[in-house]
Amino acid sequence: MTATTTADLLALDRVAQDLLFRAARTANTFTDEPVTDAQVAAIHDLIRYGPTAYNGQPLRVLLLRSAAARARLLPYVSSSNRAKTASAPLTAILAADVDFHQRLPELYPHRPQARDWLADRAARVEQARFNATLQIGYLIVGVRAAGLAAGPMAGFDTAGVQREFFPDGRHEVLLLLNLGHPDLGAPHDRLPRLDTGEVIRTLDEPG
């Protein structure tokens, strides 16, 4: 009998585990192969089931595919991120819809009053940003599930990108994400990960 490993305790087979996590890497370079609208739709169809508070789903994604669309973004991107953003097959601007509460009667129908709970803009923005950030995590895993690689970037002028692409004030920009088929050149060594014991502990109360 072989010893049980942590991989054996997961419902996903090892190939899927590696695809989504162990073998997946943050990508800085991509092949020229495009990312299609059908692939993007398939990714969203998978990740939209990830949980958010009130089922609010505040994440909004603006895709920049053409050179002209990318040219509008590049002046706001840090110098270290500019070349890889210009050459990626697809770049997504990830933002939170701060008026997501308007859809709650449809998305959270058993509590139609939830929209009124979020009438205060400051509280609503906090919810929108937090839950959209959760959805970004699901999105990165979904990109990997499609056999693609994701390159998330925080190095950009957030206010500038917001003015350029979301001037209505309804969206708060959170992150840029390059997507594509990874260039399978020699990767950098993987950085260390914390061990389980350094991250997880159990609080045992007496009785």
C-alpha positions in Angstrom: 0.0 0.0 0.0 1.4 3.4 -0.9 1.4 6.2 1.6 -1.4 8.8 1.2 -0.1 12.2 0.1 -1.8 15.6 0.3 -2.5 15.4 -3.4 -4.4 12.1 -2.9 -6.8 13.8 -0.5 -8.1 16.2 -3.1 -11.1 15.5 -5.4 -9.3 16.9 -8.4 -6.9 14.5 -10.2 -3.2 15.4 -10.1 -3.1 16.7 -13.7 -5.8 19.3 -12.8 -4.1 20.1 -9.5 -0.9 20.9 -11.4 -2.6 22.8 -14.1 -4.4 25.1 -11.7 -1.6 25.5 -9.1 1.7 23.6 -8.9 2.8 23.9 -12.5 1.1 27.3 -13.1 3.2 30.4 -13.1 2.7 34.1 -13.3 3.5 35.0 -17.0 5.6 37.8 -18.2 5.9 36.6 -21.8 3.4 35.0 -24.1 3.3 33.4 -27.6 1.6 35.2 -30.5 -1.4 32.9 -30.3 -4.5 34.9 -29.7 -7.0 34.6 -26.8 -10.4 34.3 -28.3 -13.7 35.7 -27.2 -15.0 32.1 -26.9 -12.2 31.3 -24.4 -12.9 34.4 -22.4 -16.6 33.5 -22.3 -15.8 29.9 -21.2 -13.6 31.2 -18.4 -16.3 33.5 -17.2 -18.9 30.8 -17.4 -16.8 28.8 -15.0 -15.7 31.4 -12.5 -19.0 33.2 -12.1 -20.1 30.5 -9.6 -17.5 31.7 -7.1 -19.2 33.1 -4.0 -19.6 36.8 -3.3 -21.5 38.7 -0.6 -25.2 39.0 -1.4 -24.3 37.3 -4.7 -23.4 40.8 -5.8 -20.8 39.9 -8.4 -19.2 43.4 -8.7 -16.2 42.5 -10.9 -16.2 44.2 -14.3 -13.7 43.3 -17.0 -12.7 45.6 -19.9 -10.7 43.7 -22.5 -8.0 45.6 -24.5 -7.1 43.6 -27.6 -6.2 46.0 -30.4 -3.0 48.1 -30.6 -5.1 51.2 -30.5 -6.9 50.2 -27.3 -3.6 49.2 -25.7 -2.0 52.5 -26.7 -4.5 54.3 -24.5 -3.4 52.2 -21.5 0.4 52.1 -21.9 1.1 55.7 -20.7 -0.4 54.8 -17.4 1.6 51.6 -16.9 4.9 51.5 -15.0 8.0 51.2 -17.1 8.7 47.7 -15.9 5.2 46.5 -17.0 4.9 48.5 -20.3 6.7 46.1 -22.7 5.0 43.0 -21.6 1.6 44.7 -21.6 2.2 46.0 -25.2 3.1 42.5 -26.4 0.5 40.4 -24.6 -2.2 38.9 -26.7 -4.9 40.4 -24.4 -4.9 42.8 -21.5 -7.9 43.1 -19.1 -8.6 46.0 -16.8 -10.3 44.6 -13.7 -12.6 47.0 -11.9 -15.3 47.0 -9.2 -18.8 48.3 -10.1 -19.6 50.4 -7.1 -23.3 50.5 -8.1 -23.5 46.7 -8.1 -26.3 47.0 -5.5 -28.8 48.0 -8.2 -28.8 44.4 -9.5 -29.4 42.8 -6.1 -33.2 42.5 -6.5 -32.4 40.2 -9.4 -29.3 38.5 -8.0 -30.4 38.2 -4.4 -34.2 37.9 -4.9 -35.0 36.4 -1.5 -33.8 39.6 0.2 -34.9 42.4 -2.2 -34.3 44.9 0.5 -30.5 44.2 0.3 -30.2 47.1 -2.2 -31.4 49.5 0.5 -28.8 48.1 2.9 -26.1 49.4 0.7 -27.5 52.9 0.1 -24.4 54.4 1.8 -21.8 54.8 -0.9 -18.8 54.3 1.4 -20.0 51.0 2.7 -21.0 50.0 -0.9 -17.5 50.8 -2.3 -15.9 48.7 0.4 -18.1 45.7 -0.4 -17.6 46.2 -4.1 -13.8 46.3 -3.9 -13.6 43.4 -1.5 -15.9 41.1 -3.4 -14.4 42.0 -6.8 -11.0 41.2 -5.4 -12.3 37.7 -4.5 -13.6 37.3 -8.0 -10.1 38.2 -9.4 -8.7 35.2 -7.6 -11.4 33.0 -9.2 -10.6 34.6 -12.5 -6.9 33.8 -12.4 -7.7 30.2 -11.6 -10.2 30.1 -14.4 -7.6 31.5 -16.8 -5.3 28.6 -15.8 -8.2 26.1 -16.2 -8.4 27.2 -19.9 -4.8 26.3 -20.4 -3.8 30.0 -20.5 -1.5 32.0 -18.3 -2.2 35.2 -16.3 0.1 38.1 -15.5 -1.5 40.3 -12.9 0.0 43.7 -12.5 -0.5 46.4 -9.8 2.2 48.7 -11.2 0.1 51.4 -12.9 -1.4 54.8 -12.4 -4.8 53.8 -11.0 -6.4 57.2 -11.1 -5.2 57.7 -14.7 -6.6 54.4 -15.9 -9.9 55.2 -14.2 -10.1 58.6 -15.9 -9.2 57.2 -19.3 -11.5 54.1 -19.3 -14.2 54.7 -16.6 -14.9 58.4 -16.5 -18.4 57.9 -15.2 -17.2 57.3 -11.7 -19.1 54.1 -11.4 -16.1 51.8 -11.4 -13.0 51.5 -9.3 -10.0 50.0 -11.1 -8.2 47.3 -9.1 -5.8 45.4 -11.3 -4.4 44.9 -14.8 -4.2 41.3 -16.1 -2.3 40.1 -19.2 -3.6 36.9 -20.6 -2.3 34.5 -23.2 -0.6 31.2 -24.0 2.6 31.1 -21.9 6.0 31.3 -23.6 7.5 28.1 -22.4 11.0 29.3 -22.2 13.1 28.7 -19.1 11.1 30.0 -16.1 12.5 31.7 -13.1 12.9 29.5 -10.0 9.7 29.4 -8.1 9.7 31.5 -5.0 9.3 29.9 -1.6 5.8 29.2 -0.3 4.9 29.1 3.4 4.3 25.7 5.0 0.9 24.7 6.2 2.0 25.0 9.9 3.1 28.6 9.3 -0.3 29.6 7.9 -3.0 27.4 9.6 -3.6 26.9 13.2 -6.5 25.5 15.2 -8.1 27.1 18.2 -9.2 24.3 20.6 -11.4 25.6 23.3 -11.8 23.5 26.5 -15.0 21.6 26.8 
